[in-house]
Amino acid sequence: MAFDGTNMSMMGVGAFRTHMYRTTADAKAAVDSAGYFNDHAAFCTVGDVILVEASDDTGWMYVSANDGSTVDVNDLVTVRGSDTD
């Protein structure tokens, strides 16, 4: 599938921003691909954090590169835990 901007929101402005993105159609491997967030390039800055809920995992990604048209993010760091009680 492709990036869907209606599922992306940004919190905070200035030097540090956090984005939230949810997709039920794309797995983390697709979301992690260079270029997936290209349609959001104007709003992503290197160092921004994206909380991603993909179809198969939830976690944090960091914007590692953005030349104004191509956005690349680091691999998803899982934040999902288990409930053992």
C-alpha positions, 0 to 999 in steps of 0.5 A: 500500500502507500502512505495515507496522510489522513492517518498522520498527525503531528504533535509539537512544533519547533526544534523537536516534533513527534508524529503519529501514524497508523496503518492497518494495511502496511506492515512495518517493513513497508513503512520502514522503506525509504520513500514511504513518508515522501508525501509528508516530507514538508513536515518531517525534519531529521531527528523527528520521531514517528510513533507508528502503529503498523499492521504487524507492530507498534514502535518508534521510528526516527527520521534519519534523512530528508532532502526535501522530497525523499524521507528515510526513517530508521528501523522501527523500535518496538514498544509493545510489551506483554501483560504477564499478570 
